[in-house]
Amino acid sequence: MVPPSAALADAPRPVGQPAIKEPVKDTILTPRFYTTDFEAIAAMDLRPNEVELEAICEEFRKDYNRHHFVRNGAFEGAADKLDPDTRRVFVEFLEQSCTSEFSGFLLYKELSRRIKNRNPLLAECFAHMARDEARHAGFLNKAMGDFGLQLDLGFLTASKAYTYFKPKFIFYATYLSEKIGYWRYIAIYRHLEQNPESKIFPIFNFFESWCQDENRHGDFFDALMKAQPDSVRGFQSKLWCRFFLLAVFATMYVRDVARKEFYEALGLDAREYDKYVIAKTNETSARVFPVVLNVEHPKFYERLERIVGHNNALQAAADGSAPAAVKLIRKLPHWLGNGLEMAKLFLMAPIPSEKFQPVIR
């Protein structure tokens, strides 16, 4: 059966209307859609940190960026100025970013809907964040339209697999997603502010205010975890915080190195950019997580580079016309190698947050 998005892409369409892009195949590196225990979140007692959560909700109500994401004439013809290789990696960046933002929208919208009668303050916060994420996803999808492609977000909603996480895992994952998003966007914005000749597309003009949305969302999850202190207290929580920090950092590093041409087009080195973003996100996480990773340890990036090498070998093994069984045999040692390196990274001694000392960069 032909997927609906593929059928739409092949069907005749009015001149100038973007084609529906077939979503990329799900891998460990692609953004995921999440669901959780809505009843447990509805029953959460916010009193331990209700004042801060109410203050954050008031910030959300102001909707500072309601007039920010308005396209202007700078977008006209901007896509045509990019060479084919840069277009390819830039569309990949837009698709990954749009899918990630849309994933946040779906989760926050469903949370708001499911808990509004039992936990109105929390429901309102989630509704405001869903508004922001929908705005971001729509803006990114319109930017993809400049390249003649767009995602069918309705099809994604119905067809993509959803990963179940317990509430505290949702808190870890979304907190890190929002905070790392802030540091990613602000780092690119500041770099392009100093190097305007590398601003290859006008969407980067919007990154400063954009990243402030991400930062406020992260602050919300920080306050929510403080309202649920057991989520960041105890031996198991320390292990899970380490796991999520490592998973997020390793995924970003491997993915960004694989598409380093995008960062080169912006005048950035993907590895150095990721090291900065990882260091700043790790530093920020020390404000709420009980432990953070020792990302300055000389073995940390050495092991991440080995994972990069294994992933390159996995891609090479997947290519070509060899039988599936042969490809599987070729891939196996690299899967095992990745597992070993991740285990070594996880077992590296973490830093208790109260003892963490930021590195000046």
ABEGO torsion letter per residue (X at the ends): XBBAAAAAAABBBBBGBBBBBBBBBBBAABBBBBBBBAAAAAABBAAAAAAAAAAAAAAAAAGAAAAABBBBAAABGAAAABBAAAAAAAAAAAAAAAAAAAAAAAAAAAAAAAAAAABAAAAAAAAAAAAAAAAAAAAAAAAAAAAGBBBBAAAAAAABBBBBBBAAAAAAAAAAAAAAAAAAAAAAAAAAAABAAABABAAAAAAAAAAAAAAAAAAAAAAAAAABAAAABEAAAAAAAAAAAAAAAAAAAAAAAAAAAAAAAAGBBAAAAAAAAAAAAAAAAAAABABBBBAABAAAAAAAAAAAAAAAAAAAAABEABBAAAAAAAAAAAAAAAAAAAAAAAABBBBBAAABBBBBX
